[in-house]
Amino acid sequence: MKSVKVSAGREKFVRIPGLCMILNMDKEIFFHVGLAKTGTTYLQYRFFPYLRGIYYIQRTAYKKAFKIIDSTDYEKYLVSNEFDQQFYREVGKIAARYPSAKLIIVLRRHDSWLASEYKRFVKNGFAGSVRDFLDIYNDSGWWKIEDFLFWPRIQFVLENFKNKPLVLLYDELRERPFDFFDKLAEFTGTEYRRENISLKPVHRSFNEKELKFRRWLNRYCTGEIPEKHDWRRPFQRYFFTYPVRYTVLSIGKILPDFLIPSEPLLDKSYLEEVREFFKDDWEKCLDYVKNENPVKGGKDG
């Protein structure tokens, strides 16, 4: 058995197939593990497919990734997915199977990440306010404070893998994309051609008007059942909430402004409080990026 350390002092024991370990000894394996809402979809469709010298396993094939790696004979593999609340469970599985794997983690400052995750959840049926989503004072929100801590995730990787993770910042992807890409290429030992990389987003962002209407409607008829463990939630989600979400957003886009609820989508003062609350966690991550990252500078693409 291999003991994989997980958060909050718990341990998860996973049996590692010895034959697979032997077969994969000469393979260099990279896992991009998110976080969610840090440009993951863009990287998966606009950048990773254009890396040369590595076998790329798209997120749509993630469930088969271990099987693909174990049954094929490429020198390098790049597997991409995005995790938030599932991070420790899924990364623990990777550590148990491939302890020599090299991980890529992209982080986004807490207030910005909260705003983006909250909008995603509103789109998908969440009816509460941003304070209902994350409560930094009483920890009674939909997500818990632990879900928003980044530094423990980096520590988890350092404790359970033989190699340091590459930690990148979402702001760099937005502001200096080719510096960001160069670091990925250097870390993975691959190449790419800049002219092949489109900087256009994969999906459009929904505006505040659309999301405010969606949230208002969530509270009356199209939102999710708020109790996480209610047996009816999966049925409501997949047979009602998800099928109508884009229709509802489209209606919100064309409605006149006076029919849109006046309540702001995001409480900007609360986002500032969130930024301050997680300041220490963020600074630890920035220190790692500056002083401990296996790749610190870019290279010419």
Buried (B, 14 or more C-beta within 10 A) or exposed (E): EBEBBBBEEEEBEEEBEEEBBEBBEEBBBBBBBBBBBBBBBBBBBBBBEBBEEBBBBBBEBBEEBBEBBBEEEBEBBBBBBBBBEBBBEBBBBBBBBBBBBBBBBBBBBBBBBBBBBBBBBBBBBBBBBBBBBBBBEEEEBBBEBEEBBBBBBBBBBBEBBEBBBBBBBBBBBEEEBBBBBBBBBBBBEBBBEEEEBEEEEEEEEBEEBBBBBBBBBBEEEBBBBEEEEEEEBEEBBEEBBBEBBEEBBEBBEEEEEEEBEEEEBBBEEBBEBBBEBBEEBBEBBEEBBEEEBEBEEBEEB
